Structure formats: C-alpha cells, structure tokens
Amino acid sequence: MSRTAVVLLILLLAAPATSAHAAGKKRAASAQTSKKSSTSTENPTEAQPPESKPTESRPADAPVQQAEEPGLDMDFDLLEPSEAAEAPRLVDPALERAIAQRRTMLTIHQGLGLATLTTLAATVVVGQLHFNDRYRGGGDTGRYDALHTGLVIGTSTLFVGTGLLGLFAPTPFKKELRLDTITLHKFFVSLATAGMLTQVVLGLVTASQEGNLSQVNLATAHQVVGYATLGAVGAGALMIVF
C-alpha cells in the first residue's frame, strides 16, 4: 500500500472521533445552560434587583410639602384685615391712663346716678305727702317738712356730683355725633338738670310766699316739675342700663 493511501485512511478514521468529541462539547454546554436556567427559575429572589429603602410613613391628613420653585417668592402675608389688627402694637401710656381714668369715673357716675334716682323718687313721694299735709286738708302739721328738706339737699348733692363725674371724665377717643343710647342719656340728663334748677327756684319762691294765695299755685307747679324731673332722670338711667 502506498504512503498516500495510508494517510487518507488515518484521516477517515479520525474524522468521526473529532465530530463525536465536538458534539459532546456542544451537549455539555447545552446541559450547563439549562442547569443555570432552572436554578434561576427555582430561586427567583436571586434574579430580582435589590429592593429600595422603604420611605417613612406619613399620616393621611398631613399636608404635602412641595418643593419651592426657583424664583417663586413665598414671603407674603396671609392675615385677614381683622387678624392683622390683632397684631401687637405700640401702647401709649398717656392713652392707657386716660382710658382707665374714664372707666373708673364713669363707673362711679353710674352708681351715683342710680343713687340719685332712688333719692329723687323718695323726695317726690315725701314732697307729695308734704303738699297734701299743707294744702290738701292734712292739718298743716309740718311733720314732713324736715324730711323733705333733707331729701332735697341730699338729692341735689348727688345730682351735682354725678353730673360733674360725667362732665369731666376724659375722652381719649373722638366720637362722632349720632343718635344712640349715650346721646339719649345726655338729652334726658339735660332735661333733668333744667328740672332740678327749676325745682330749687320754685321751692325758694314758694317758701317766700307764705300766707299768700299764690303759694298754692307755686307749690303745685313745684310738684309737677318734680314728677317731670323724676321721669327725665329715670329715662336717662334707663338708657345706660339697657
């Protein structure tokens, strides 16, 4: 056999073994790939990406904070006018003293005014009894004379003191003239002042006409003005109380 024929025979015999060896390598690679796939399927957690860090829980009613946009000015006043008026403001010591003094004087004024109304009512009642005793057939005993005079002096003193407290009380705030209870109070007090002055004058004139027929008429006028003055003082007190 020639040398060439021997070489061809060796190549023919080695070809199947090489093919079988290559096929074995391919089968081994395929088996390894399948094994890896099955492992990934059996352990899905290994293939998942790492979980992100849980965020902090927030209440449902908590306001959502939004990031401020650049150039957006968030410095503005949300207060309503009424709320803004409650903001702290500078205190004027002189004004505070005037307000406190006015409050004190008007409180005393109110108390003395009610006392004046009470004593004036008593004066009118005793004055009516005195009038009946002297001019209505009461015998002119004079038993109410001293009591009536004392009540007149006490009522007049209270009335003057009450009026001075109201007149000289400080007025820290300028007030516009309008029809309200204070204005009506001042109106009725003005009528009461005129009535008190008239009462004093009529009382003195009546006493000076002792023994004359005109004394009865003057005493009657004195009595009528007394009731009118009591009504004016009562109306003025009513405006303050209610």
Secondary structure, 3 states (H helix, E strand, C coil): CCHHHHHHHHHHHHHHHHHHHHHHHHHHHHHHHHHHHHHHHHCHHHHCCCCCCCCCCCCCCCCCCCCCCCCCCCCCCCCCHHHHHCCCCCCCHHHHHHHHHHHHHHHHHHHHHHHHHHHHHHHHHHHHHHHHHHHCCCCCCCCCHHHHHHHHHHHHHHHHHHHHHHHHCCCCCCCCCCCCHHHHHHHHHHHHHHHHHHHHHHHHHHHHCCCCCHHHHHHHHHHHHHHHHHHHHHHHHHHHHC
